[in-house]
Amino acid sequence: MNTTPIRNAMTVDVEDYFQVSAFAPHISRESWTSIFCRVESNIDRILSLLDEEGAKATFFTLGWIADRHPDMVRRIVANGHELASHGWAHHRVSDQEPHEFRDDVMRSKAILEDIGGQAILGYRAPSFSIGRNNLWALDILEEAGYRYSSSIYPIQHDHYGMPEAPRFAHHPRTHHGLLELPITTMRLFKRNFPAGGGGYFRLWPYPVSRWFLQRLNHLEHRSAIFYFHPWEIDHKQPRQQGISMKTRFRHYYNLHRMEERIKALTRDFVWDRVDRIFLEQDA
């Protein structure tokens, strides 16, 4: 009987607090250059945290961030992590025309490869904004040379989601070269429950999230795909004014607990890069 622990994929969406989609109506992209970035110090904390337990991760990084913090990107690579694309400036795919999306993913891929010195194989859409109405984006990703996407979230959500999509790694549509890797969900009561990080990880008590992932590993014999953002470990970030109560709750709830919960995850599970887990299996 094989007792080797299942490797799970830890992923980090590298963006700063002022770049989240929920803040877009309140913070213009034109103002980004005038806002002090906190992402680099947060990434350094994450790199140290992962190193403590020998965990590796995939960092889906905005081209805009990489352009301004190239040394940070090089540190990610030097620490043995995978560098992947999160697009250029956090434009939702659902807000772009095909030619705009093509330019976006090619531009971000080029700068990340130039700075990081490694092939960029993976892409994650901002706010999981690929779904049933814009699956054409997958054709463009494959044409641009990406090997995998982690952009379709098989849950019901008010801003994104494609609940009818497969829960696990698959080749979408007629694609043979592009692999889609959904964020982890747990199937309960004929419904997919989010079990792979983000705001839900801050909302659920930690034992619930741990149970979800243990169940996935031990009963479904699957590798989890977990994600979080650097700003989620930064409870001292500036508070945005003029936002709705729902947005305020979603963004700020339990930020002060997030770093300890990530540390707990690195102790309770085995974590590795997306490419080493899923592309090796798909070869």
matplotlib code that plots the C-alpha trace (Angstrom):
import matplotlib.pyplot as plt

x = [0.0, 1.4, 1.7, 3.4, 1.5, -0.3, 1.3, -1.0, -0.4, 0.0, -0.6, -0.2, -2.0, 0.6, -1.2, -1.4, -4.4, -5.4, -5.6, -8.4, -11.5, -13.9, -11.9, -11.9, -14.9, -13.1, -9.4, -8.5, -5.7, -4.3, -3.7, -1.8, 1.6, 1.0, 0.1, 2.8, 3.1, 3.1, 3.4, 7.2, 7.4, 4.4, 6.0, 9.2, 7.2, 5.5, 8.8, 10.1, 7.0, 7.1, 10.8, 10.3, 8.4, 10.2, 7.0, 7.1, 4.4, 3.4, 3.2, 0.7, 2.1, 0.8, 3.0, 2.5, 3.9, 6.8, 7.8, 8.0, 9.5, 11.9, 14.1, 11.1, 10.3, 13.9, 13.8, 10.6, 12.5, 15.7, 13.8, 12.7, 9.1, 7.3, 6.5, 3.2, 1.1, -1.9, -2.2, -0.8, -3.0, -5.7, -8.3, -11.0, -11.1, -14.9, -14.2, -11.8, -12.2, -10.2, -7.5, -7.1, -6.8, -4.3, -2.1, -2.5, -1.4, 1.4, 2.8, 2.7, 4.3, 7.1, 8.1, 7.9, 10.1, 12.5, 12.8, 12.5, 14.6, 12.2, 9.4, 6.0, 3.6, 0.7, -2.0, -4.7, -7.4, -8.1, -11.2, -11.5, -13.1, -13.1, -16.4, -19.2, -19.5, -15.8, -14.2, -12.6, -9.9, -8.6, -7.9, -5.8, -3.9, -2.9, -1.9, 0.2, 2.2, 0.7, 0.5, -2.2, -4.8, -6.3, -9.1, -12.5, -13.9, -16.6, -18.8, -21.8, -20.7, -22.1, -19.0, -17.7, -18.0, -19.0, -20.6, -21.2, -17.5, -15.4, -14.0, -10.6, -7.9, -9.2, -8.6, -11.4, -13.4, -11.2, -7.9, -5.2, -2.3, -4.0, -4.9, -7.5, -6.8, -9.8, -9.4, -10.4, -14.0, -15.8, -18.9, -21.5, -25.3, -25.2, -23.3, -19.7, -18.4, -15.2, -12.4, -9.3, -8.6, -9.3, -11.9, -13.6, -10.4, -10.7, -14.5, -14.4, -12.9, -9.5, -10.6, -13.3, -10.8, -8.4, -11.2, -12.1, -8.5, -7.9, -11.1, -9.9, -6.5, -7.7, -11.1, -10.9, -7.1, -6.7, -4.2, -5.7, -5.1, -5.1, -4.7, -4.3, -3.1, -0.1, -2.5, -4.4, -1.5, -1.3, -3.9, -2.2, -2.9, -4.7, -8.5, -10.4, -13.2, -16.6, -17.0, -20.1, -20.4, -20.3, -17.0, -15.6, -16.4, -15.1, -11.8, -10.9, -12.5, -9.9, -6.9, -5.1, -5.5, -4.5, -0.7, -1.1, -3.6, -1.2, 1.5, -0.8, -1.5, 2.2, 2.5, -0.6, -0.1, 2.6, 2.8, 4.6, 4.4, 1.6, 3.9, 5.6, 2.3, 0.0, 2.1, 4.2, 1.0, -0.3, 2.9]
y = [0.0, 3.4, 5.7, 8.6, 11.8, 13.3, 16.5, 19.5, 22.7, 25.9, 29.0, 32.7, 35.4, 38.2, 41.5, 44.3, 45.3, 48.2, 46.0, 43.7, 43.7, 44.7, 48.0, 48.8, 51.2, 53.1, 53.0, 53.8, 52.1, 55.5, 56.1, 52.9, 54.4, 56.9, 54.3, 52.8, 49.1, 46.7, 43.5, 43.0, 42.9, 40.5, 38.2, 38.1, 37.0, 34.3, 33.1, 32.8, 31.1, 28.5, 27.9, 27.0, 23.8, 23.2, 23.9, 25.0, 27.1, 28.6, 32.4, 33.8, 37.2, 40.4, 41.8, 45.3, 44.1, 42.2, 45.3, 47.4, 44.7, 42.6, 41.7, 40.3, 38.1, 36.9, 36.0, 33.9, 31.9, 31.7, 30.1, 27.3, 28.3, 28.4, 31.7, 32.0, 34.7, 36.5, 38.8, 42.3, 44.7, 42.6, 43.2, 40.6, 38.4, 39.0, 42.7, 42.2, 41.6, 38.7, 40.9, 42.7, 39.5, 38.1, 41.3, 41.0, 37.4, 37.7, 40.9, 39.4, 36.2, 38.0, 40.2, 37.4, 35.2, 38.0, 38.8, 35.3, 33.5, 30.5, 29.5, 30.7, 27.7, 28.7, 31.4, 32.3, 34.8, 37.7, 36.9, 33.5, 35.4, 32.7, 30.8, 29.6, 32.9, 33.4, 30.0, 31.4, 32.7, 29.1, 29.0, 32.2, 30.8, 27.7, 29.8, 32.0, 29.0, 28.4, 24.8, 25.2, 27.5, 27.7, 30.1, 28.3, 28.0, 25.3, 27.1, 29.4, 33.0, 36.4, 37.6, 34.5, 30.7, 27.9, 25.3, 22.8, 22.6, 19.6, 19.7, 18.3, 18.7, 18.3, 19.3, 21.8, 21.7, 20.1, 21.2, 18.6, 20.9, 23.1, 21.7, 23.4, 23.2, 24.3, 25.6, 22.8, 22.2, 19.7, 18.0, 17.9, 17.8, 17.9, 21.2, 22.3, 24.0, 26.2, 24.4, 25.9, 29.2, 32.8, 34.6, 31.3, 30.1, 33.2, 32.6, 28.9, 27.9, 26.3, 22.8, 22.9, 23.7, 21.1, 18.5, 19.4, 18.9, 15.8, 14.3, 15.3, 13.6, 10.5, 9.7, 11.1, 10.6, 13.9, 16.8, 20.0, 23.4, 26.1, 29.9, 33.1, 36.7, 38.5, 41.2, 38.6, 38.3, 42.1, 43.2, 46.6, 47.6, 50.9, 50.7, 51.7, 54.1, 54.3, 50.6, 48.5, 46.5, 43.3, 44.3, 45.4, 42.1, 40.0, 41.9, 42.5, 39.6, 37.6, 39.1, 39.0, 35.2, 34.4, 34.1, 31.6, 29.6, 29.4, 28.2, 25.5, 24.4, 24.0, 21.8, 19.7, 19.0, 18.5, 21.4, 21.7, 23.7, 23.3, 22.3, 19.5, 18.0, 18.3, 18.6, 15.6, 13.6, 14.9, 14.0]
z = [0.0, -1.0, 2.0, 0.3, 1.0, -1.9, -3.2, -3.4, -5.4, -3.5, -5.6, -5.0, -7.1, -7.0, -7.0, -4.5, -2.4, -4.6, -7.7, -6.7, -8.9, -6.2, -5.8, -9.5, -9.3, -6.5, -7.5, -11.1, -12.9, -13.7, -10.0, -9.4, -10.0, -7.3, -4.6, -2.4, -3.2, -0.3, -2.4, -2.2, 1.6, 1.6, -0.9, 1.1, 4.1, 2.0, 0.7, 4.2, 5.4, 2.6, 3.1, 6.8, 5.8, 2.5, 0.5, -3.1, -4.9, -8.2, -8.3, -10.8, -11.2, -12.8, -15.5, -14.1, -10.8, -12.4, -14.4, -11.1, -8.9, -11.0, -8.1, -6.2, -9.3, -9.4, -5.7, -6.4, -9.0, -7.0, -4.2, -6.5, -7.1, -10.4, -12.1, -14.0, -15.5, -14.0, -17.0, -17.2, -15.2, -13.6, -16.4, -16.2, -19.4, -19.5, -20.0, -23.0, -26.7, -28.1, -29.6, -26.3, -24.4, -26.8, -26.4, -22.6, -22.2, -24.7, -23.1, -19.6, -20.7, -22.4, -19.5, -16.9, -19.1, -19.6, -15.9, -14.5, -17.1, -17.2, -19.6, -18.5, -18.8, -16.7, -16.6, -14.2, -15.2, -12.8, -10.7, -12.5, -15.4, -18.0, -18.1, -20.4, -22.3, -23.2, -23.7, -26.8, -24.4, -24.0, -27.8, -27.4, -24.4, -26.3, -29.3, -27.1, -25.8, -22.4, -21.3, -18.6, -17.3, -13.8, -14.7, -14.5, -11.0, -10.9, -8.2, -8.2, -7.3, -7.9, -9.8, -11.5, -11.7, -14.0, -11.7, -14.5, -15.3, -14.3, -10.8, -11.7, -14.3, -17.8, -21.4, -22.2, -25.4, -28.2, -26.7, -26.4, -25.5, -22.9, -19.5, -17.3, -13.5, -11.4, -7.9, -5.5, -4.6, -2.3, -3.7, -0.9, -1.2, -5.0, -4.9, -5.3, -2.2, -2.5, -0.7, -2.2, -0.6, -1.2, 0.9, 1.7, 3.5, 5.8, 6.2, 7.1, 10.5, 9.8, 10.8, 8.1, 5.4, 6.7, 6.6, 3.0, 1.9, 3.8, 2.3, -1.2, -0.6, 1.3, -0.2, -3.8, -4.1, -5.8, -5.4, -4.2, -5.8, -3.2, -3.7, -1.8, -2.3, -0.7, 0.6, 2.5, 5.0, 5.3, 7.9, 8.2, 4.7, 4.1, 4.4, 1.3, 2.0, 0.2, -0.5, 0.3, 3.5, 1.4, -0.3, 3.1, 4.7, 1.8, 1.6, 5.2, 7.2, 9.2, 7.5, 10.9, 11.1, 7.5, 7.9, 10.8, 8.8, 5.8, 8.2, 9.5, 5.9, 5.2, 8.3, 7.7, 4.0, 1.3, -1.2, -4.5, -7.8, -10.3, -13.2, -11.2, -10.1, -13.1, -16.2, -15.2, -14.7, -18.1, -20.0]

ax = plt.figure().add_subplot(projection="3d")
ax.plot(x, y, z, "-o")
ax.set_aspect("equal")
plt.show()
